[in-house]
Amino acid sequence: MEKFKTLTTTAVPLPIENIDTDQIIPARFLKATSKLGFGENLFRDWRYNSDSSVNKDFVLNDTTFGGQILVAGDNFGCGSSREHAAWALADYGFKVIVSSYFADIFKGNALNNGLVPIQVSPEVLKNMLTHIQNDPSAELIVNLEEQYIALKDTDIKESFEIDAYKKMCLINGYDDIDFLVSNKDKIEAFEASRTI
């Protein structure tokens, strides 16, 4: 995984509540086992009309907005436990998802795939969404080491919680296997010290 310490980027506003994993990546696209390629079908049924033409009213098709942060409504990632939802968001290019609440399984899947879910208060979320919608060039700053998110050049700032182990993995670019490999010497020393 890529190392993640700080990120400053514009954001995509998606002020819809209760976005479930089937809306993030519809079930008919879950046949692949590789993480690559899911981004092209992210929010497929919202990005495209029933005749497969581009839905010009959907935010991901609006070139006014862009960046590596998705700022979504409350209760993001509810529904089924499919890890493909995190794969699709990451493959599309998002590194951070901001909401006032995340489904627990989605949150775990996101963290396991290098995607940072940041939970903020409903008030901060509302202020961020309004500011970004009014000024698409507005930038968000995410500082993982100090655990805060801020809207650049404003007083909108909030700290966030994150599991200490997952934070360490993100900062070092580790998945769970990389973490074990990084501790190989300690593991071998422990094994050597054991008596049979």
C-alpha positions as CSV (number, residue, x, y, z in Angstrom):
1,M,0.0,0.0,0.0
2,E,1.0,3.6,-0.4
3,K,2.2,5.5,2.6
4,F,-0.3,8.1,3.9
5,K,0.7,10.9,6.2
6,T,-0.8,14.1,4.9
7,L,-3.0,15.0,2.0
8,T,-4.1,18.3,0.6
9,T,-6.6,18.2,-2.3
10,T,-9.9,19.4,-3.6
11,A,-12.9,17.3,-2.9
12,V,-16.0,15.8,-4.5
13,P,-19.3,16.6,-2.6
14,L,-21.9,13.9,-2.5
15,P,-24.6,15.0,0.0
16,I,-26.6,11.9,-0.1
17,E,-27.4,9.9,3.0
18,N,-27.5,6.2,3.5
19,I,-25.3,5.3,0.5
20,D,-25.0,1.6,0.6
21,T,-22.4,-0.7,-0.9
22,D,-24.7,-1.8,-3.8
23,Q,-24.9,1.9,-4.8
24,I,-21.1,2.2,-4.5
25,I,-20.5,-0.9,-6.7
26,P,-23.6,-2.8,-8.0
27,A,-23.6,-6.5,-7.4
28,R,-23.4,-7.3,-11.2
29,F,-19.8,-6.1,-11.2
30,L,-18.5,-8.3,-8.4
31,K,-17.3,-11.2,-10.6
32,A,-13.6,-10.2,-10.7
33,T,-11.2,-11.1,-8.0
34,S,-8.5,-8.5,-8.8
35,K,-8.9,-5.1,-7.1
36,L,-8.1,-3.3,-10.4
37,G,-10.8,-2.0,-12.7
38,F,-13.6,-1.5,-10.2
39,G,-13.3,2.3,-10.3
40,E,-14.9,2.4,-13.8
41,N,-18.1,1.1,-12.3
42,L,-18.1,3.2,-9.1
43,F,-21.6,4.5,-8.6
44,R,-22.4,3.0,-12.0
45,D,-26.2,3.3,-11.7
46,W,-25.8,7.0,-10.8
47,R,-23.1,7.9,-13.2
48,Y,-24.9,6.4,-16.2
49,N,-28.5,6.4,-17.5
50,S,-30.3,3.1,-18.2
51,D,-29.3,3.4,-21.9
52,S,-25.6,3.7,-20.7
53,S,-25.3,7.3,-21.6
54,V,-23.5,9.6,-19.2
55,N,-25.7,11.2,-16.5
56,K,-24.5,14.7,-16.7
57,D,-26.2,15.7,-13.5
58,F,-24.2,13.3,-11.3
59,V,-21.2,14.9,-9.5
60,L,-18.6,12.5,-10.7
61,N,-19.4,13.5,-14.3
62,D,-19.1,17.2,-13.4
63,T,-15.6,18.4,-14.3
64,T,-16.2,21.3,-11.9
65,F,-15.4,18.9,-9.0
66,G,-12.4,16.7,-8.5
67,G,-9.8,15.6,-6.1
68,Q,-8.9,12.6,-3.9
69,I,-11.5,13.1,-1.2
70,L,-15.1,12.2,-1.3
71,V,-17.3,14.1,1.1
72,A,-20.5,12.2,1.5
73,G,-23.7,12.3,3.5
74,D,-24.5,10.5,6.7
75,N,-24.3,6.7,7.1
76,F,-21.9,5.9,4.2
77,G,-21.1,2.3,3.3
78,C,-24.2,0.6,4.9
79,G,-25.7,-2.5,3.4
80,S,-23.8,-5.7,2.5
81,S,-20.2,-6.3,3.6
82,R,-18.6,-6.4,0.1
83,E,-15.0,-5.3,0.2
84,H,-15.4,-4.4,-3.5
85,A,-16.9,-1.1,-2.4
86,A,-13.6,0.0,-0.9
87,W,-11.8,-1.4,-4.0
88,A,-14.0,0.7,-6.3
89,L,-13.4,3.9,-4.4
90,A,-9.7,3.4,-4.1
91,D,-9.4,2.3,-7.8
92,Y,-11.3,5.5,-8.9
93,G,-8.6,7.5,-7.1
94,F,-10.1,8.5,-3.7
95,K,-7.8,8.3,-0.7
96,V,-10.2,9.7,1.9
97,I,-14.0,9.4,2.5
98,V,-15.6,11.9,4.9
99,S,-19.0,11.3,6.5
100,S,-20.7,11.8,9.8
101,Y,-21.1,8.0,10.2
102,F,-19.7,4.9,8.6
103,A,-21.0,1.3,8.7
104,D,-18.4,-0.7,10.7
105,I,-17.7,-3.3,8.1
106,F,-17.2,-0.7,5.4
107,K,-14.9,1.2,7.7
108,G,-12.7,-1.9,8.3
109,N,-12.7,-2.7,4.6
110,A,-11.6,0.8,3.7
111,L,-8.8,0.8,6.2
112,N,-7.6,-2.6,5.0
113,N,-7.3,-1.1,1.4
114,G,-5.5,2.1,2.2
115,L,-8.6,4.2,2.1
116,V,-9.1,6.6,5.1
117,P,-12.6,6.9,6.4
118,I,-12.9,10.1,8.4
119,Q,-15.9,10.6,10.7
120,V,-16.8,14.2,11.5
121,S,-19.7,15.8,13.3
122,P,-22.9,16.4,11.4
123,E,-22.3,20.2,11.7
124,V,-18.7,20.0,10.3
125,L,-19.9,17.8,7.5
126,K,-22.7,20.2,6.6
127,N,-20.3,23.1,6.6
128,M,-17.7,21.3,4.5
129,L,-20.3,20.2,1.9
130,T,-21.7,23.7,1.6
131,H,-18.3,25.3,1.3
132,I,-17.1,22.8,-1.3
133,Q,-20.3,23.1,-3.4
134,N,-20.0,26.9,-3.4
135,D,-16.2,26.8,-4.1
136,P,-15.0,23.7,-6.0
137,S,-11.4,24.9,-5.7
138,A,-11.5,24.7,-1.9
139,E,-9.0,22.3,-0.5
140,L,-9.2,19.9,2.4
141,I,-6.1,19.1,4.5
142,V,-5.9,15.6,6.1
143,N,-3.2,15.1,8.6
144,L,-3.2,11.5,9.7
145,E,-0.3,11.8,12.1
146,E,-2.0,14.5,14.1
147,Q,-5.5,13.1,13.3
148,Y,-7.3,16.2,12.0
149,I,-9.1,17.3,8.9
150,A,-9.4,21.0,7.9
151,L,-10.8,23.1,5.2
152,K,-7.9,25.2,4.0
153,D,-8.1,29.0,4.7
154,T,-11.2,28.6,6.9
155,D,-11.8,27.9,10.6
156,I,-13.5,24.5,9.7
157,K,-11.3,21.9,11.4
158,E,-11.9,18.8,13.4
159,S,-9.9,16.0,14.9
160,F,-10.9,12.4,14.1
161,E,-10.5,9.0,15.7
162,I,-8.6,6.1,14.0
163,D,-7.5,2.7,15.2
164,A,-3.9,3.0,16.3
165,Y,-2.8,-0.2,14.5
166,K,-4.4,0.9,11.3
167,K,-2.9,4.4,11.6
168,M,0.5,2.9,12.0
169,C,-0.1,0.6,8.9
170,L,-1.3,3.6,6.8
171,I,1.6,5.8,7.7
172,N,4.1,3.0,6.9
173,G,2.3,1.8,3.8
174,Y,1.7,-1.7,5.4
175,D,-1.1,-4.1,4.9
176,D,-1.4,-6.9,7.5
177,I,1.2,-9.1,5.8
178,D,3.6,-6.2,5.4
179,F,3.3,-5.6,9.2
180,L,4.2,-9.2,10.0
181,V,7.1,-9.1,7.6
182,S,8.4,-5.9,9.2
183,N,8.5,-7.8,12.5
184,K,10.3,-10.9,11.0
185,D,13.4,-10.5,13.2
186,K,11.3,-10.2,16.4
187,I,9.2,-13.2,15.4
188,E,12.3,-15.3,14.6
189,A,14.0,-14.3,17.9
190,F,10.9,-15.2,19.8
191,E,10.6,-18.6,18.0
192,A,14.3,-19.3,18.7
193,S,13.9,-18.5,22.4
194,R,11.1,-21.1,22.8
195,T,12.0,-24.4,24.3
196,I,10.3,-27.5,22.8
